[in-house]
Each structure stands twice: as C-alpha cells, then as structure tokens.
Amino acid sequence: MFLLSPLLKRVVYPSLATVGYLRKRRARQISVITYHGVFPNGYTTTDPFLDGTLLPVEVFRRQLKLLKATYRMVSPQEFLDWLHTDRELPERAALLTCDDGLLNNLSGMVPVLEEEQLNCLFFTTGASITDPYSMLWYVELYLMLAHSSSRELYLLLGGDEARISLGGPASKRAAWLGLLKQLSTLDESSRKAMLDQIRANLDLPNGWKHGYLENPVLRERYCVMGVPELRRLAESGMCVGAHTVTHPILSEQPEEALREEVFASKELLEKALGRPVWAFAYPFGDDGAVSQREYDMAKKADFECAFLNVGGPLRGKAQLHALPRIHVSCDMTMGEFEAHVSGFHGRLQERFRRKADRSG
C-alpha cells in the first residue's frame, strides 16, 4: 500500500474524482472531517512537517464547496440529535470538526464557514481558558529544538541523565517525538519546569518566543484563542467541544492526571461559555495515543461522544466514545480528499491489509 501511495495520490484518486466515481456510492454513513486551521494572510511556511495540518484558505473554501455539492452537511446540533434517536444515518452525510483552538480558527475559518452557511464543531483545550494566546506546549518544544544551534541536549529525565542528539532536522524531529512522549507523562507544572530546563540547556534566551506572541501573523498561526474569541466562536453559531486541558498524549498519562485532563477540560469550557460541552476529541487521536482506558474516562466525564482522529467514515453508534474521523492534511489533492471522505481510501487500505495478512 505504501509503495502505491504516490500513484494513488497523483493519478488514481484524481482520475476517479474527475469521472465522478467517488460520488456514486450511496452509503449510510457520516464522514466526520477533521481540520486544524488555516494559514493566516501573510504567513509563509518554512517547515512542511510542522505546518502539515493547516490549509490555505482557498483550499479550505474549495473543499467546503465540494462537500456542499456532493454531501448532506450535518450541523453539530443535528449530529447530537442523531445520537439520541433511532433514525438511520442519512446517505453521504458529513460533519465538520476542527481541533486545537488556534486563533486562525476564528479569524480564517469562521468567515469562510459563514459564507458557505456551514457549522463546525471546534475542539479547544483548557489553555484557551488558563493560558490564552499561548502556544501549545508540544509546538513550543518543537520550535525550541528547531531554533537551537546546539548539537546535543542534556536532560535529567526520571532521575537519569539523558543525552539527545540534535544533528539535523531529521534528528531534531526524532528528539521531539521522543520528548513528546516522555513529557506527556508529566502533570502541567512539572512539564512547564521541564520545558524551561530544555530552553536553558539549548542556550535559548528567556524571551525567545516573543516574536511568535507579538507578531500578528505568527500569533494567528501559533497561538490558541482566549475566552473572548471562544465566546465569539459560539456566538457565530459554531459549537465548542473539549480537547483536554493541555493536549498531552493521554495514553502516557497516569490515571489521576488523565482524569484531570478530561474532566477539567469540560468544566473549564462550560464555566467560560455558560453552555453544555457535550463532545470530546482525543489529542493526536490514533491507536498509539488512545486506548479503552481513555474511552472509559471520556464516558465517565459525561461526554455524549468522543472522537478519534483516524478511522474513516462513521457507520453506526456502536462505540460513541471512539468515533472515527477523517484527518485533512495540507498536501491532500482534491481527488485524495474526496477519496478519503467517501470512504474509498479506507476500503482500499483494508483490502490491501487483508491481502497482506493472507500472504503473511
């Protein structure tokens, strides 16, 4: 499947989309689509890995127009109503969601959604309440590693001294992935202390990130909303869901820390917005980040449903706290986007997986 991916992306999916093949299947399903934001006006990307989840505004608009033309768009409220009824799924239904609560969600996405008369379920972290206009910690970590000219990083982790190579971009990315996992085991205050230790050991000044916080374009790209923006989001007719307090890898968290991340995210948002928060999205949201323990915790917190970030279209209500979604990335062609939303990509992937299992 991996070897075929460039052919699928550049030839097969665009061809199938052009002839309308991907629009012919009338499946009873809801395609829950995940965005993370759009590029602010004037922003120039220099790191495709870091910016891979954001879209140019015009690409976002084209995708919405395609969805409106070929799917039945379901509002968050309609989706919630469906959860509580026995009616069947509408054919080719689609629900829009967006994770992380960046400032560009309000400034860049909402105007396009309003133009197209569409609603979206925005999942935001407790950072928008407790630490507004800041960067999510794992993004801050990535940028620190990228900015540093140090070739190695020395840290005290779990009582042991760790020596981490920071040779080039690939080495720094590998270091980031390892630290992302390790720092996710910590509570918020311990994690902040570790980030400060990393900054000092990388020889970065205290104010290294001021350029991101003070530059209007970079702030829109990197910083999360505050309470005023969240309220404007809700007043515009959009729906707000919870995305934990600090966005760790939940599967790495001890039980009490996990409970705090899930329960407090709901409480913080409901208090700030004065309305129920009924939906939850797991940070990172793949098999390595979420397990049955996390599903159970979301249910205990009284969320009506909770979403992953993988899995393709949704075809039923069997696991309301492990609902699949379709993740949209910056490098998706329109044909590839349509193949994912229609479920064709997932079915093809499953066919190759079964074939590999039989041959193995």
C-alpha positions as CSV (number, residue, x, y, z in Angstrom):
1,M,0.0,0.0,0.0
2,F,2.8,2.4,0.9
3,L,4.6,1.8,-2.5
4,L,1.3,2.6,-4.3
5,S,0.6,5.8,-2.4
6,P,2.2,8.3,-4.8
7,L,0.3,6.6,-7.7
8,L,-3.0,6.8,-5.8
9,K,-2.4,10.4,-4.8
10,R,-1.4,11.8,-8.1
11,V,-3.2,9.6,-10.7
12,V,-5.8,7.2,-9.4
13,Y,-7.7,9.4,-6.9
14,P,-7.8,12.4,-9.2
15,S,-9.0,10.3,-12.1
16,L,-11.7,8.6,-10.1
17,A,-12.8,12.0,-8.8
18,T,-12.9,13.5,-12.3
19,V,-15.2,10.9,-13.7
20,G,-17.5,11.1,-10.6
21,Y,-16.8,7.5,-9.4
22,L,-16.2,8.5,-5.8
23,R,-19.7,10.2,-5.6
24,K,-21.7,7.2,-6.8
25,R,-21.7,5.1,-3.6
26,R,-24.8,6.0,-1.6
27,A,-23.7,4.6,1.7
28,R,-25.4,5.2,5.0
29,Q,-22.5,6.9,6.8
30,I,-21.4,10.2,8.3
31,S,-17.9,11.4,7.3
32,V,-16.6,13.3,10.2
33,I,-13.9,15.6,8.8
34,T,-11.0,17.0,11.0
35,Y,-9.3,20.3,10.3
36,H,-6.7,22.0,12.4
37,G,-6.8,25.5,11.0
38,V,-5.8,27.7,8.0
39,F,-2.7,29.8,7.2
40,P,-3.1,33.4,8.2
41,N,-2.8,36.1,5.5
42,G,0.9,36.9,5.0
43,Y,2.2,33.6,6.6
44,T,4.9,31.7,4.7
45,T,5.5,28.1,5.7
46,T,9.1,27.0,6.1
47,D,8.5,23.6,7.8
48,P,6.0,21.3,5.9
49,F,6.2,18.8,8.9
50,L,5.1,21.4,11.4
51,D,2.6,23.1,9.1
52,G,1.2,20.0,7.5
53,T,-2.1,20.1,9.3
54,L,-3.0,23.7,8.2
55,L,-4.6,24.6,4.8
56,P,-4.5,27.7,2.6
57,V,-7.9,29.5,3.0
58,E,-8.7,28.9,-0.7
59,V,-8.2,25.2,-0.4
60,F,-10.4,25.1,2.6
61,R,-13.1,27.0,0.7
62,R,-12.8,24.6,-2.3
63,Q,-13.2,21.6,0.0
64,L,-16.3,23.1,1.6
65,K,-17.9,23.8,-1.8
66,L,-17.2,20.2,-2.9
67,L,-18.8,18.9,0.3
68,K,-21.8,21.1,-0.1
69,A,-22.3,19.9,-3.7
70,T,-21.9,16.2,-3.1
71,Y,-22.8,15.5,0.6
72,R,-25.5,16.3,3.1
73,M,-23.8,18.6,5.5
74,V,-24.9,17.9,9.1
75,S,-24.6,20.5,11.8
76,P,-23.2,19.6,15.3
77,Q,-26.7,20.0,16.7
78,E,-28.1,17.7,14.1
79,F,-25.4,15.2,14.9
80,L,-26.2,15.4,18.6
81,D,-29.9,14.9,17.8
82,W,-29.0,11.8,15.8
83,L,-27.1,10.4,18.8
84,H,-30.4,10.4,20.7
85,T,-32.7,9.0,18.1
86,D,-33.2,5.7,16.4
87,R,-33.3,7.1,12.9
88,E,-30.9,5.8,10.3
89,L,-27.8,7.7,9.1
90,P,-28.6,10.0,6.1
91,E,-26.9,9.0,2.9
92,R,-23.5,10.7,2.3
93,A,-23.7,12.9,5.4
94,A,-20.7,14.9,6.5
95,L,-19.9,16.7,9.8
96,L,-17.1,19.4,10.1
97,T,-14.8,19.4,13.1
98,C,-11.6,21.3,13.9
99,D,-9.0,20.7,16.7
100,D,-6.7,22.7,18.9
101,G,-8.5,26.1,19.1
102,L,-5.9,28.3,17.3
103,L,-6.6,31.9,16.7
104,N,-6.8,31.4,12.9
105,N,-9.9,29.1,13.5
106,L,-11.8,32.2,14.3
107,S,-10.1,34.7,12.0
108,G,-9.6,32.5,9.0
109,M,-12.1,29.6,9.1
110,V,-15.2,31.1,10.5
111,P,-15.6,33.8,7.8
112,V,-15.5,31.0,5.1
113,L,-17.9,28.8,7.1
114,E,-20.3,31.7,7.4
115,E,-20.0,32.5,3.6
116,E,-20.9,28.8,2.9
117,Q,-23.6,28.8,5.6
118,L,-22.0,25.8,7.4
119,N,-21.4,24.9,11.0
120,C,-18.4,23.3,12.6
121,L,-17.6,21.6,15.9
122,F,-14.4,23.3,17.3
123,F,-12.4,21.3,19.9
124,T,-10.4,23.6,22.1
125,T,-8.1,23.0,25.0
126,G,-8.3,24.4,28.5
127,A,-5.2,26.5,27.6
128,S,-7.7,28.9,26.0
129,I,-9.1,29.5,29.5
130,T,-6.0,29.1,31.7
131,D,-3.2,30.4,29.4
132,P,-4.8,32.3,26.5
133,Y,-2.8,33.5,23.5
134,S,0.0,31.0,24.3
135,M,1.4,28.2,22.2
136,L,0.5,24.6,22.9
137,W,3.4,23.1,24.8
138,Y,4.4,20.5,22.2
139,V,4.6,23.1,19.5
140,E,6.7,25.3,21.7
141,L,9.0,22.3,22.3
142,Y,9.3,21.7,18.5
143,L,10.2,25.3,17.9
144,M,12.8,25.4,20.6
145,L,14.6,22.4,19.1
146,A,14.3,24.0,15.6
147,H,15.7,27.3,16.8
148,S,18.6,25.9,18.7
149,S,22.1,25.6,17.2
150,S,23.1,23.0,19.9
151,R,24.1,19.6,18.6
152,E,23.1,17.8,21.7
153,L,20.6,18.2,24.6
154,Y,21.4,17.1,28.1
155,L,18.4,16.5,30.4
156,L,17.6,14.9,33.7
157,L,14.7,12.5,33.0
158,G,13.3,10.3,35.6
159,G,16.4,10.7,37.8
160,D,18.7,9.7,34.9
161,E,20.8,12.0,32.7
162,A,19.8,11.7,29.0
163,R,21.9,12.8,26.1
164,I,19.9,13.5,23.0
165,S,21.4,14.1,19.5
166,L,20.2,17.2,17.6
167,G,22.2,16.9,14.4
168,G,19.9,18.0,11.6
169,P,16.2,18.4,11.0
170,A,15.5,14.6,11.0
171,S,17.4,14.2,14.2
172,K,15.6,17.1,15.9
173,R,12.3,15.7,14.8
174,A,13.2,12.3,16.3
175,A,14.2,14.0,19.5
176,W,10.9,15.9,19.5
177,L,8.8,12.7,19.1
178,G,10.7,11.1,22.0
179,L,10.3,14.1,24.3
180,L,6.6,14.5,23.3
181,K,6.0,11.0,24.7
182,Q,8.1,11.5,27.8
183,L,6.7,14.9,28.7
184,S,3.2,13.7,28.3
185,T,3.7,11.6,31.4
186,L,4.1,14.7,33.5
187,D,1.5,17.0,35.0
188,E,1.2,20.5,33.8
189,S,3.5,22.2,36.3
190,S,6.2,19.5,36.0
191,R,6.0,19.8,32.2
192,K,6.5,23.5,32.3
193,A,9.5,23.1,34.5
194,M,11.0,20.6,32.1
195,L,10.3,22.9,29.2
196,D,12.2,25.6,31.0
197,Q,15.1,23.2,31.6
198,I,15.2,22.3,27.9
199,R,15.2,26.0,26.9
200,A,18.1,26.7,29.3
201,N,20.1,23.7,28.1
202,L,19.5,24.7,24.5
203,D,21.0,28.1,25.3
204,L,17.9,29.9,24.2
205,P,17.1,33.3,25.9
206,N,14.0,33.7,28.2
207,G,12.3,35.8,25.5
208,W,13.0,33.5,22.5
209,K,9.3,33.1,21.7
210,H,8.2,36.8,22.0
211,G,8.4,37.1,18.2
212,Y,5.7,34.4,17.9
213,L,3.5,36.0,20.5
214,E,3.9,39.7,19.4
215,N,3.9,39.3,15.6
216,P,0.2,39.4,14.5
217,V,0.7,36.8,11.7
218,L,2.7,34.4,13.7
219,R,0.3,34.8,16.7
220,E,-2.6,33.8,14.4
221,R,-0.6,30.8,13.3
222,Y,0.7,29.5,16.6
223,C,-1.4,30.8,19.5
224,V,-4.6,29.5,20.9
225,M,-7.7,31.6,21.4
226,G,-8.7,33.2,24.7
227,V,-12.2,33.4,26.3
228,P,-13.3,36.4,24.2
229,E,-12.5,34.5,21.0
230,L,-14.2,31.4,22.2
231,R,-17.4,33.3,23.0
232,R,-17.3,35.0,19.6
233,L,-16.9,31.5,18.1
234,A,-20.0,30.3,20.0
235,E,-22.0,33.4,19.2
236,S,-21.3,32.9,15.5
237,G,-23.3,29.7,15.6
238,M,-20.3,27.3,15.9
239,C,-20.2,24.6,18.5
240,V,-17.3,24.2,21.0
241,G,-16.1,20.9,22.3
242,A,-13.3,19.8,24.7
243,H,-9.8,18.8,23.7
244,T,-8.2,18.2,27.2
245,V,-6.6,20.9,29.3
246,T,-3.0,20.8,28.0
247,H,-3.1,18.4,24.9
248,P,-0.8,15.5,26.1
249,I,-0.7,12.0,24.7
250,L,-3.4,10.7,27.0
251,S,-2.2,7.0,26.9
252,E,1.1,8.2,28.6
253,Q,-0.7,9.8,31.5
254,P,-1.1,8.3,35.0
255,E,-4.7,7.7,36.0
256,E,-5.2,10.9,38.1
257,A,-3.6,13.1,35.5
258,L,-5.7,11.6,32.8
259,R,-8.9,12.2,34.8
260,E,-7.9,15.9,35.4
261,E,-7.2,16.4,31.7
262,V,-10.6,15.1,30.6
263,F,-12.9,16.2,33.4
264,A,-11.4,19.7,33.9
265,S,-11.5,20.5,30.2
266,K,-15.3,20.1,30.2
267,E,-15.6,22.1,33.4
268,L,-13.4,25.0,32.3
269,L,-15.2,25.4,29.0
270,E,-18.7,25.1,30.4
271,K,-17.9,27.7,33.0
272,A,-16.4,30.1,30.5
273,L,-19.1,29.7,27.8
274,G,-22.1,29.2,30.1
275,R,-23.4,26.3,28.0
276,P,-23.0,22.5,27.9
277,V,-19.9,21.0,26.3
278,W,-21.1,17.6,25.0
279,A,-18.3,16.4,22.7
280,F,-14.6,15.5,23.3
281,A,-11.7,14.9,20.9
282,Y,-8.6,12.9,21.9
283,P,-5.3,14.7,21.3
284,F,-3.3,13.1,18.5
285,G,-6.2,10.6,18.4
286,D,-4.5,7.5,16.9
287,D,-4.1,4.0,18.2
288,G,-0.8,4.9,20.0
289,A,-2.5,7.8,21.8
290,V,-5.8,6.3,22.9
291,S,-7.0,3.1,24.4
292,Q,-10.0,1.7,26.2
293,R,-8.9,3.4,29.3
294,E,-9.3,6.8,27.6
295,Y,-12.7,5.8,26.1
296,D,-13.9,4.9,29.5
297,M,-12.7,8.2,31.0
298,A,-14.5,10.3,28.4
299,K,-17.7,8.4,29.2
300,K,-17.2,8.9,32.9
301,A,-16.8,12.6,32.3
302,D,-20.4,12.6,30.8
303,F,-19.4,13.5,27.3
304,E,-22.1,12.4,24.9
305,C,-19.5,11.2,22.4
306,A,-15.7,11.4,21.8
307,F,-13.7,11.4,18.6
308,L,-10.5,9.8,17.3
309,N,-8.5,11.4,14.5
310,V,-8.3,8.3,12.3
311,G,-10.6,5.6,11.0
312,G,-12.6,6.9,8.0
313,P,-16.4,7.4,7.9
314,L,-18.7,6.6,10.8
315,R,-21.4,3.9,10.1
316,G,-23.1,3.5,13.4
317,K,-23.3,4.2,17.1
318,A,-21.6,1.1,18.5
319,Q,-18.8,3.0,20.2
320,L,-19.9,6.5,20.9
321,H,-16.6,7.3,22.7
322,A,-14.4,6.0,19.9
323,L,-15.9,7.7,16.9
324,P,-13.7,7.8,13.8
325,R,-12.8,10.9,11.8
326,I,-11.0,11.8,8.6
327,H,-7.9,13.9,9.1
328,V,-7.3,16.5,6.4
329,S,-3.6,17.4,5.7
330,C,-2.1,20.3,3.7
331,D,-0.7,18.0,1.0
332,M,-4.0,16.4,0.1
333,T,-5.1,16.9,-3.5
334,M,-8.8,17.4,-4.1
335,G,-9.1,13.9,-5.5
336,E,-7.4,12.5,-2.5
337,F,-9.6,14.5,-0.2
338,E,-12.7,13.1,-1.9
339,A,-11.3,9.5,-1.8
340,H,-10.9,9.8,2.0
341,V,-14.2,11.5,2.7
342,S,-16.1,9.0,0.5
343,G,-14.5,6.1,2.4
344,F,-12.9,4.7,-0.8
345,H,-9.4,5.2,0.6
346,G,-10.3,3.3,3.8
347,R,-11.9,0.4,1.9
348,L,-8.9,0.1,-0.4
349,Q,-6.5,0.2,2.5
350,E,-8.4,-2.5,4.3
351,R,-8.4,-4.7,1.1
352,F,-4.6,-4.4,0.9
353,R,-4.3,-5.1,4.6
354,R,-6.3,-8.3,4.3
355,K,-4.3,-9.4,1.3
356,A,-1.0,-8.7,3.2
357,D,-2.3,-10.8,6.2
358,R,-3.2,-13.7,3.9
359,S,0.1,-13.7,2.2
360,G,2.0,-13.4,5.5
